[in-house]
Amino acid sequence: MSDRPIVVGINRTQDGSVAVATPAGVHSLQKERITRRKHHWGRLGDLPRYAERLSQLRHPVDLVVECFSSDDEIRNLTDYERELAELLTFTGGPPRVVRISHHLSYLFSAFPPSPYENAAVMVIDAQGSRVRDLTEPWPGDAAPDLLECASWYLCERGRVECLDKQLWNGDWATPAGLGCFYYLLTRMIFPDGEGNEGKVMGLAPYGRPDALGLPPLTVQGPHVLIPDEWTRLVASSGDRFGYGKTSFQDSADLAAAGRQAFEEAVLRVADWLHRETGASSLCFAGGTALNCSANGRLMREGAYDRVFIPPSPHDGGTAVGCALYGLTEVLGAGSEFRWTNDFLGPDPDAQAVYEAVAAVPPDLVVEKPADLAGRMVDLLDSGRVVGLHHGRSESGPRALGNRSILGDARRPGMQDFVNSRVKGREWFRPLAPLVLAEVAEKVFDVDRPAPFMQFAADVRPEFRSWLPSITHVDGTARLRTVEESETPFLYGLLRAFEARTGCPVLLNTPLNGQGQPLVETPAESLDCLLTTDMHALALPPYLVRKRVEPDLAG
Ligand SMILES: [Fe+2]
């Protein structure tokens, strides 16, 4: 092992991703940011594309740790091993590759980077590894074809104990677990494509949770079973609840019923884990940990004093888990990495910014203002929508300020403008606020920082009509608190906006167009400006504007 070991983590499943960890830090990149296809699965041939963006992959590495899930790609291991041997250089000899199972990779994406010395850990997704592929000891004995769909752990630094797993036979006619439940709920309402779970979350507050008379989920210990009423509905509903194919209220009522059932079950499962462990801290990962309304209830109503959810709790974050597993468990090198911000993308490339700006078409105007934040405040305060691209990209699905579209949350028409004219998406989708961390508790009902936009909280009633474009129909918002130490430019922008307007809040949504993943490169951000009705794009030190502007948001 070299003095400064380099470990590559590869997630070869949904939301394919790669991470490079050294004792000093972590870089991570999702495949979708390269291919521009959301949730793109990992496959053979990914490695050269990752290496074009992450220079760390072009150096000798000490170890590769990879994870697969139920995807059949695990049958092609020989091909994957050949690709690693051909494309990576290994320090001091032949390729060294370790493979870990899916939920173990989630665990290492959640507990080691958390602030805690010990914690209970809950991993819940739809389907992880098969029993025959598990690489961790667990207190059970089951048929080798069964799939893990939830796992519970008690951890301290250097020690992991698996307490239980829920398993599923993989037959969608007999679904089990919270991940399957939310997947099926989403498919009933949005049958096309994948990754529509966020739409269900946005729709639910418009519905009546008891209108359809559906029962709660069955919770036995930590295991969640789906009652027959729900499975019959899945099997027989056809288009009855499909958004755009039925009444809006029907879709919303089902979303609300599903939300209620999901949240109540998550709370009970987390409480079981608390009773079993007595832990005061909880780490939570897996795709279900993206559910911001459930997370909000877990933090407010759950038995834990502290909750850590990594900013990339879904499959995309498991590459980080693989890399940290390799560094700590295989090489014994330790890791000081704590996931305090999510700017883990490739290092910024000033030359790429310069070249992209130099190549803009004649319908764009490039400025280099002495006070860029001040110029952005001019634009935002006058109803313009401004993109911001700077620094390393976010590794997870949330725009946290380095690849963001910003607007004035006080304008009643801003939500519609951004949803319809910039994002090209459904009118009901809520938009989220950025807020100066020091005043977050004044505007929102929160008792903790929200650096990763993982939970919804009430906008305090006296601020709701003042901030119509970030206040959802149920009075909540999925806020992002901004601290100077993590994002000084964004903090300075919010400060300048507050000084001008008295408002410490800006609307924030991912920098992307319709159906696209978050942008990665300066050229992609400029393309987003050109192909949507955004008014301007800040690429520090530059500001790019349209020569002929779209009209302003009302
Ligand atoms: Fe997963």
Residues whose N, C-alpha, C, O or C-beta is under 5 A from the ligand:
A	BS01	LIG	D125 Q127 D315
